[in-house]
Amino acid sequence: MSPTALPVPCPQMLRNSPHIDAGTVLYIEQRPNAPFRYDAWIRTAYEKLLQLADGQVPIDLPGAFITDPALRHTIATGLDRGHFRDTTHVEEWLAAVNRDFEQLDNNEIPPLHLKVVHAETDIDLLKRVMIDEGHRPAGVYLSGSPKMIPKTIHTDPAVMQTAEVCEYLLEHNIPMLGICFGLQLLGYVKWGAMVDSLINPPRMRLRVLQEKPKRIVHPITPGAQQRNFGVYPIELRNSDHPILRDVSQPYGLKSHSTYFPFPHPVIPADAVLATSARRFLPDHHAPTDEELTDRVIEVLQYGAVAFGTQLHPEFTPDLLLALTHLPVVEQELKTEGLHVEFIREQLRPLSADDSTLQRFGYNFTKYYLVPQYLERLLRHSQRRETTRKSTTM
């Protein structure tokens, strides 16, 4: 039986159950067209491959990217385990803290549960249920998106309404983790911060892709836009911060073409918890003569319980590896001058369950979302007890 015959169940959509209670955790999916689009892309390609006879794959078929047996196994396993769905790791973080609840004596804590809101179609429903009717969630994860703040913040209805939701969440101190575009949207809502595009410096000719595990320098297109994609080391500015706890080997998965530079003209320096760097070399010097460093903000804190990460803790190495073999993605990366095979070499040895890659999201869930949830339950219990006593007097 193929892995696609028994797909991992998706979390509940808010549109199918338009109710938010104290234990509801929301995942606001901001990518256009449909939720879980990466999973859908890879699943469709794989299903078409399975339909072919004798493994003969026409080069123009979407499944043609799966030619290597090891990669086929990676894809099949990833689909079976839900590794390509944005919410899989979010569900794992919630499951971990729910197991902690179960270990407590006389446990009466209702488990946290996830609901997905697709911003393109359901953000108005969320505004009605949460803002108009006053049903507040336990916390919110805000997904990434290929959209760009400068082009959409005043023209895209879904982005504009999601910004209103973010403003409400910040105002009411509801735990929130923005990922990639989510980090950038929260930065705009909080400080009016605008992003820059990742543009190659016009006077540079060589680029250091990565210093660990190996150093590769190759030509770039001066003045061209180029994304960060793959595995990147990060620099912790406050390693004692709870959201950075146990990040012993600081690196993360990235896929973005716009970013907040550091320092930033409107983002306070003390709100920046981690950064990374793009390092460029001039073509007329030796490769060891580093001349330009572009710093990127990777982790931000907006308030007591609101954070953002330019990294993707919800992604897996398997997902990025599979995407590099999709013809449309591979061509985009090559057009931007990225060394695709080097990216694959970085991703192959990494486990889909690597704790370092997941630590940001889990730390947010455990150290910020859960305490707020428990405090809310306690307040509700105290009010109920006060009401009970007043009615029996």
C-alpha positions in Angstrom: 0.0 0.0 0.0 1.4 3.4 -1.0 2.0 6.0 1.8 -0.6 8.3 0.1 -3.3 5.7 0.7 -3.3 6.5 4.4 -2.5 10.2 4.6 -1.9 11.7 8.1 -5.1 13.4 9.2 -5.0 17.2 8.9 -5.9 19.3 11.9 -9.4 20.8 12.1 -10.2 23.9 10.1 -11.9 26.8 11.8 -14.4 27.1 9.0 -15.6 23.6 9.8 -15.9 24.2 13.5 -16.2 28.0 14.0 -15.7 28.0 17.8 -12.7 29.0 19.9 -12.4 27.9 23.6 -9.7 28.4 26.2 -7.7 25.4 24.9 -7.8 26.3 21.2 -4.5 27.1 19.6 -4.7 28.7 16.1 -2.4 28.2 13.2 -3.0 31.1 10.7 -1.9 29.8 7.3 -1.0 32.8 5.2 0.2 31.1 2.0 -2.2 31.7 -0.9 -4.4 29.2 -2.8 -4.8 26.5 -0.1 -3.4 25.3 3.2 -0.5 22.9 3.3 0.5 23.7 -0.3 4.0 22.2 -0.1 2.5 18.9 1.1 0.0 19.0 -1.8 2.7 19.8 -4.4 4.9 16.8 -3.3 2.0 14.5 -2.7 0.6 15.2 -6.2 4.0 14.6 -7.8 4.5 11.4 -5.9 1.0 10.0 -6.7 1.5 10.6 -10.4 4.9 8.8 -10.2 3.2 5.8 -8.5 0.7 5.5 -11.4 3.5 5.0 -14.0 4.4 1.6 -15.3 7.9 0.2 -15.0 9.3 3.3 -13.5 9.4 5.1 -16.9 9.1 8.8 -16.0 8.6 11.3 -18.8 10.8 14.3 -18.1 7.9 16.7 -18.3 5.9 14.9 -15.7 5.8 16.5 -12.2 6.9 13.2 -10.7 10.1 13.2 -12.7 12.0 14.8 -9.9 11.9 11.5 -7.9 14.5 9.5 -9.8 16.8 8.5 -7.0 15.7 5.4 -4.9 17.0 7.0 -1.6 15.1 10.2 -2.4 11.9 8.2 -3.2 12.2 6.6 0.2 12.6 10.0 1.8 9.6 11.4 0.0 7.4 8.3 0.8 8.4 8.4 4.5 7.9 12.2 4.7 4.4 11.9 3.2 3.5 9.0 5.5 4.6 10.9 8.7 3.3 14.3 7.7 6.8 15.8 7.5 5.7 18.2 4.7 2.7 19.7 6.4 3.2 23.0 8.1 1.3 22.0 11.2 2.9 18.6 11.9 5.5 19.9 14.3 3.1 22.4 15.9 0.9 19.4 16.7 3.9 17.6 18.2 4.8 20.6 20.4 1.2 20.6 21.7 1.2 16.8 22.2 4.4 17.1 24.2 2.9 19.6 26.7 -0.4 17.7 26.8 1.6 14.7 27.9 3.1 16.8 30.6 -0.4 17.7 31.8 -1.3 14.0 32.0 1.6 13.3 34.3 0.3 15.7 37.0 -1.5 14.3 40.0 -5.3 14.9 40.0 -4.9 16.3 36.5 -8.0 18.3 35.4 -6.3 20.4 32.7 -8.1 20.2 29.4 -5.6 19.4 26.5 -4.7 22.0 24.0 -6.0 21.5 20.5 -5.1 23.0 17.1 -7.3 24.7 14.5 -6.2 26.0 11.2 -7.3 29.4 9.8 -6.6 29.9 6.1 -6.1 33.7 5.9 -7.1 33.9 2.2 -10.6 32.6 2.9 -11.3 32.6 6.6 -9.7 35.6 8.2 -13.0 37.4 8.4 -14.5 34.5 10.2 -11.7 34.6 12.7 -12.2 38.3 13.3 -15.9 37.7 14.0 -15.4 34.8 16.4 -12.3 36.2 18.2 -12.7 40.0 18.1 -16.5 40.6 17.7 -17.6 37.7 19.9 -14.7 37.8 22.3 -13.5 34.2 22.1 -9.8 34.3 22.7 -7.5 31.4 21.8 -4.7 30.0 24.1 -2.1 31.0 21.5 -1.4 31.6 17.8 1.2 30.5 15.3 1.4 32.8 12.3 2.8 31.0 9.2 5.1 32.2 6.5 4.1 33.3 3.0 5.6 34.2 -0.4 3.9 37.6 -0.1 5.9 40.7 0.6 4.9 43.4 3.2 5.6 46.5 1.0 3.5 45.1 -1.9 0.6 43.8 0.2 0.1 45.6 3.5 -2.2 48.3 1.9 -3.6 46.3 -1.0 -4.1 42.6 -0.1 -7.3 42.2 2.0 -6.1 39.0 3.7 -2.8 40.6 4.8 -4.6 43.7 5.9 -7.1 41.8 8.0 -4.4 39.5 9.4 -2.5 42.6 10.5 -5.7 43.7 12.4 -5.8 40.3 14.1 -2.1 40.6 15.1 -2.8 44.0 16.6 -5.6 42.6 18.6 -3.5 39.6 19.8 -0.6 41.9 20.9 -3.0 44.3 22.6 -4.6 41.4 24.6 -1.3 39.7 25.4 -2.1 36.4 23.7 0.9 34.2 23.1 2.0 34.4 19.4 4.8 33.1 17.3 5.3 34.6 13.8 7.3 32.5 11.3 9.1 34.2 8.4 6.5 36.4 6.8 4.7 36.2 10.2 7.8 37.7 11.8 7.8 40.5 9.2 4.0 41.2 9.6 4.3 41.5 13.3 7.3 43.8 12.9 5.2 46.1 10.8 2.2 46.0 13.2 4.4 46.6 16.3 6.9 49.2 14.9 5.9 50.0 11.4 9.1 48.2 10.3 9.6 47.5 6.6 11.7 44.7 5.1 14.5 44.9 2.6 15.0 42.5 -0.3 18.0 40.2 -0.4 19.9 42.0 -3.1 23.4 41.0 -4.1 25.8 44.0 -3.6 26.6 45.4 -7.1 30.4 45.6 -6.6 30.8 42.0 -5.4 31.5 39.0 -7.5 32.0 36.1 -5.0 29.9 34.8 -2.1 30.6 32.6 0.8 27.6 30.3 0.9 28.4 28.7 4.2 31.3 28.4 6.5 30.2 25.2 8.2 30.4 22.3 7.4 32.4 23.5 4.4 33.4 26.8 2.7 32.1 27.3 -0.8 32.6 30.5 -2.8 31.0 31.0 -6.2 30.0 33.8 -8.6 26.8 35.7 -8.0 24.8 38.1 -10.2 25.5 41.6 -8.9 22.4 43.6 -8.1 20.1 40.5 -8.4 17.6 39.4 -5.8 18.5 36.2 -4.1 16.8 34.2 -1.3 18.2 32.5 1.7 17.4 28.8 1.3 18.7 25.8 3.2 20.7 25.5 6.4 22.2 28.6 8.0 24.1 29.2 11.2 22.6 31.8 13.6 24.2 34.0 16.2 22.4 34.1 19.6 22.4 37.6 21.2 20.9 36.3 24.4 21.6 32.6 24.9 19.9 32.6 28.4 16.6 33.7 27.0 13.9 30.9 27.5 12.9 30.8 23.8 16.6 30.0 23.0 17.0 27.4 25.7 18.9 24.3 24.7 19.8 25.6 21.3 23.3 24.2 21.7 24.1 24.0 18.0 22.5 27.2 16.7 21.4 26.7 13.1 18.1 26.7 11.4 16.2 26.1 8.1 15.5 29.2 6.0 13.6 30.1 2.9 13.0 33.8 2.3 13.9 36.6 0.0 13.0 39.6 2.2 14.3 40.3 5.7 14.8 42.8 8.5 18.5 44.0 8.4 20.4 44.5 11.7 20.6 47.1 13.0 17.2 48.3 11.9 16.2 51.9 12.0 12.9 51.3 14.0 13.3 47.9 15.6 14.9 48.2 19.1 18.2 46.4 19.4 17.1 44.7 22.7 14.1 43.1 20.9 16.6 41.2 18.6 17.4 37.8 20.1 19.3 36.2 17.2 20.8 37.2 13.9 22.6 35.6 11.0 24.9 37.0 8.3 25.5 36.9 4.6 29.1 37.4 3.8 30.4 38.7 0.5 33.8 38.9 -1.0 35.2 41.1 -3.7 36.4 39.4 -6.8 39.8 41.1 -6.8 40.9 39.9 -3.4 41.8 36.5 -2.0 38.7 34.5 -0.7 39.9 35.0 2.9 39.6 38.8 2.6 36.0 39.3 3.8 34.7 42.7 2.9 30.9 42.9 3.4 28.7 41.4 6.0 24.9 41.7 5.7 23.2 40.9 9.0 19.7 39.4 9.1 17.4 39.5 12.1 16.4 35.9 12.9 14.5 36.0 16.2 12.5 38.9 17.6 10.5 39.6 20.7 7.5 42.0 20.4 6.1 41.8 23.9 6.0 39.6 27.0 4.6 36.5 25.1 4.9 37.5 21.4 7.9 36.4 19.3 8.9 35.9 15.7 11.5 33.8 13.9 12.8 34.2 10.3 13.8 30.6 10.6 11.3 27.8 9.9 10.9 25.6 13.0 7.8 24.0 11.3 9.8 22.9 8.3 11.8 19.7 8.1 15.0 19.0 6.2 13.0 16.4 4.2 10.7 19.1 3.0 13.4 21.5 1.8 15.2 18.6 0.2 12.1 17.5 -1.7 11.4 21.0 -2.8 14.9 21.4 -4.3 14.0 18.5 -6.6 10.7 20.0 -7.8 11.6 21.3 -11.3 10.0 24.7 -10.7 11.8 25.3 -7.4 15.1 24.0 -8.6 15.0 26.3 -11.6 14.2 29.3 -9.4 17.1 28.5 -7.1 19.5 28.2 -10.0 18.2 31.4 -11.6 19.1 33.2 -8.4 22.6 31.8 -8.5 22.2 29.4 -5.6 24.4 26.3 -5.4 21.5 23.7 -5.4 23.6 20.6 -4.9 25.5 22.2 -2.0 22.1 22.9 -0.4 21.1 19.3 -0.8 24.4 18.1 0.7 23.6 20.2 3.8 20.1 18.8 4.1 20.7 15.1 3.5 22.4 14.2 6.8 19.9 16.1 9.0 17.1 14.3 10.8 13.5 15.4 10.3 13.2 15.3 14.1 16.4 17.3 14.8 15.8 18.9 18.2 17.8 22.1 17.4 15.6 22.9 14.4 12.5 22.3 16.5 13.6 24.0 19.7 12.3 27.5 18.9 8.7 26.4 18.4 8.7 24.0 21.4 10.3 26.6 23.7 7.6 29.1 22.8 4.9 26.5 23.4 6.3 25.3 26.7 7.5 28.6 28.3 5.1 31.1 27.0 1.9 29.6 25.6 1.4 27.0 28.4 1.9 29.3 31.4 -0.6 31.8 30.0 -3.1 29.0 29.4 -2.7 27.6 32.9 -3.1 31.1 34.4 -6.2 31.6 32.4 -7.7 28.3 33.7 -6.8 29.3 37.2 -8.6 32.6 36.9 -11.6 30.9 35.5 -11.6 28.4 38.3 -11.3 31.2 40.9 -14.2 33.1 39.4 -16.3 29.9 39.3 -15.5 29.2 43.0 -16.4 32.8 43.9 -19.7 32.6 42.1 -20.4 29.2 43.8 -19.8 30.7 47.3 -21.9 33.7 46.6 -24.9 31.6 45.6 -24.7 29.4 48.6 -24.6 32.2 51.2 
